Amino acid sequence: MRQSLSHFIYNYTLFLFILSSCSGDSSELTNRGQSLLDSGKPEEALLALDSALKINPDDTLAYKLRGFANFRTSRFRSAIQDFNKAVELYPPDSPFFILFYRGISHGMLENWDSALVDLNLFIDNPRFNTSKVSDFEKGFAYSSRGIANLNLGRIDKALRDYENLKKTDPGFRSDNLTKSLGVKTVEGTEICLTGFDWVYPSNGEVQGAWKFSSDGTFNSSTRWFGGMSSWGNWYVISPGMIRIIYTSSTESFQSNDQIINLESCESLLVGSTVYSKR
């Protein structure tokens, strides 16, 4: 049944191609491609748009739509080629959202410099701060540019993009930029720290362990000095730095509060002892 439906779609597209060829007009196929794209059928849209461009190689809208279809099917190199052609054919002030998708496509291919060029042009455009761009799109643009800046070693700029991301996307804690920045931000430190077992040594029999919960509590245990367990509260005082407040222990004495350091998302320094995430 699925194969028959695919054949029908192909034959219908071919019919439109023949029909449009007779009239010398690609607009029917371009409109069909847009309709398929809007219906969440990018593979089928590609058929129609390929045919449209065979008829009219200068169909600007067809290049733009085929770029979106290639983007949605993760054909990022093909998407960039189509966006390039669309930008070439569009008036200079028109390809606003093309810059957004082309920049992200470059980022997916780790072409960081090219990604930055497009995303800077998109974000710096006056239209960026209007209702034409949703908060989600703004957040995605900041996140994508931040990741590009981070990969190019521009940490300060990546952190500025992160601050803008926080203002536009309520789900920023699960964003790729937040995860990529890791201990360089307060929120990233919290994400790296919580819900994992931190153990020493990293190999062999465990001698010490910490676990931090998202509700701001922790427990720790050690086999040293006959064994001991402690409980308490924690909070991040600055990126990578955590204050520990002890509230109870299995021993009669209570440890003094201390500051520990999350050196990376894989390394926790408590005093002079390095704990590893397990």
N, C-alpha and C positions, 0 to 999 in steps of 0.2 A: 504493500500500500504506500509506504514511504517512498519507494523507488518510483512508483507510478506518479505520485505527486510531484517529485523532482523533475520527471520527464515532462509533465504538464507545464510546470513553471518554465523550464528551458524552452519548450516549444512555443509557449506564449510569448516569451521574450524574443525568440527568433522571429515570430510572426510580427511583433512590433518593429523589430529591426528592418524586416523586409518592407513593411508598410511605410516606415519613416524614410527608408532609402528611396522609395518611389517618390515621396514628396520632397525629399532633400531636407527634411526638418528633424533635428535631433531632440526637440523639446519634449515630445511625447515620451521618449525613453528616459530623459533626464527627470521628468516629473514622476515617472514610474519608479525610478531609482530612489527619489526622495521619499515617495510613499512607502516603499519597502524598508527604507532606512528608519523612517519614523515608526514603522510597525515592528522594529526590532529584528529585521531580517537582512543583516549586512551582506551575507554571502549572496543572496538573491539580488540585492541591490547592485552588487559588483557586476553581475551579468548585464543588467540593463545599462549601467553607466559605461561599461566597456563598449557596448554597442553604440551608445550615444556618441562617444568620442571617436569611433570609427567613421561616423557620418560627419561629425563636425569637430575636428581636432582643436578648435579654438573655443569650445564650449566651457567658459569659465566656471559656471555653476557645476557642471558635470565633474570637473577636476576637483573642486572643493568637496562635493558630496562623495566622490570616490575616495578622496583622502580620509574623510570621516569613516567610510566603510572599511578601508584598510586599517585605520586606527583601531576600530572596534573588533577587528579580527586579528589584532596583534601583528599585522604586517607593517611594522613601523618604518622600514626603509621605503617601501612602496608609498606609504602615507606621506612621507617627507617629499618624495618626488612629485606627488600630486599637489601637495600644498605649495611647493616651489613654483609649479606651473601656474597654479591659481593666483599666487601673489604676483607673478610676472604679468598676468593678464588683467588683474584687477586694477582699478584706479589706486594711486599711492595711499590714500587714506582709508581704504575699505577693508583690508584683510585682518580685522581685529581679532576675531576668535580663531582664525587660522594660526596666528602667532601662538596662541595658547596651546593648541593641539600639536603644532609642529614642535614647540619647545618641549612638551612632555614626551613626544616621540624621540627627540634627540636624547632626552634624559634616559629613556628606556634602553637606548643603545649605548649609553654612557658617553655620549658626545657632549661633555659637560660645558665646554666653551660655547658651542652652538646653542645648547639649551638655555644658557644664561642670556645670550643675545635676544632670543625670542621672548623669554619670560620677562626680561627687563622692559622690552618694548610694550608688552601686554600690560604689565603692572603699572608702568609709568604713564600709560595713556589716560587722558582725562575720563574716558568712558569707563575705566575700571571701577571708579567709585560711584557709579550710578546703578540704578535698578536693573540695567541690562546684564549685570554680572551678579549671580547669586552668591550668598555667603559661602556655599559649598565650593563654587568655582574659585572664589577668592582664596579660600583656605587651601585648596588644591594647588593653586598657583604659588602661594607662599611656601608651601611644603616642598613643591618640586624645585623651586629656585633655591630654597634652603639646602636641599640635598646636593644640588649642583655646587653651591658655594662651599659646602662642607667637603666635597670630594676634590675641590680645587684648593683646599687649605685656607679658605677665607672664613675662619671660625666666627669672627665678630659679625660679619654679614649674615652668616647662617643663623646666629643667635637673634639678630634683628628680625629675620624672616620668621623665626620661631615665635617671637613676641607678637608679631602680627597674626600669625596662625592662631594663637590662643584667643585673640580678640574676635576672630571670625568663625572658628569651628569649635563647637562645644565638645566634639569628640576628639580633641587634639591629643589626649593622652594615649590613644591607640594609633596615632598617626605615625607614618614611617619616619618623618623628620624627628619626632620626639624620641623614637627608639634609636635612631642613628646618632643623635646628639648624646644620648646616654647620660653619663654623670656630669655633663656640662650644664645641665639645668636641674632645678629642684625637682620638677616633676619626673624627669628622666631618672634621677637618682632614686626616687620612690619606686618607680617601675622596675628598675634593675634590682632593687634590694628585696622587695616583698615576694613572699610565696615560695621561696627557694630554701634549700638546706645549704648553709655555708659551713664547710668542714675543714679541719686541719688534722693531718696533712692531706694533700689532694689524692695521694695514693696510699694504699696500705690501711692499717687499722686506725680508725678515727679516734683522735685524742680530745678533740674539742669541736663543738658545733654551736651555731647560732641559727635562729629562725625568726624572721620579722613578718608580722601580719599587717594587713592593710588598715586595721583598726587602730594602729599606733602602739601595739603591744609587741613584746618579744619574749623569747625564752632562750637561755643558753645553758650549756652543760660542758663539763670538762672532767677528764679522768685524772688530772693532775692533783696533787695534794690529797689523795684519797678519794677524789670525786666530789663534785658539787654541781648543783643546778641553781639558776637564778632566773627571775622574772622581772619585768618592768615595762616602761614606756619608752618610745623613741620618736624623734622628729628630725627632719632635715633642717639644719640651720643655714646652709648654703650649699650650692652644688658640690656633691661629693663628700660633704661633712655631716655626720649624724650625731646628735646628742643622745646619750644613753642615761636614763634615770632608773636606778634600781629600786624596786618596791618590796621584793621578798627574795629569800634564799633558803636553801636547805641547811645552811649553817647558821650559827648563832649571830655571827657578825654580818654586816651588810656592806657590800662594796661601795666605794665612792662613785658618784656620777662621773662619766667620762665622755670624751669625744672620740669617735672612731671615723675612719676614712674609707670611702669606697673609691678605690683608685681607678677602677674600670668596672664594667658590668660583670666581670669575671673575677675580680680581685678585691677582697675586703681586708683592710689593715686594722687590727685591734692590738694596740700597743706596738710590739715589734713582730707580732705573729700575723702571717698572711693566710687568710681563709679563702678557699676556692668554692665556687658555686657547683652544686651537684644536682 
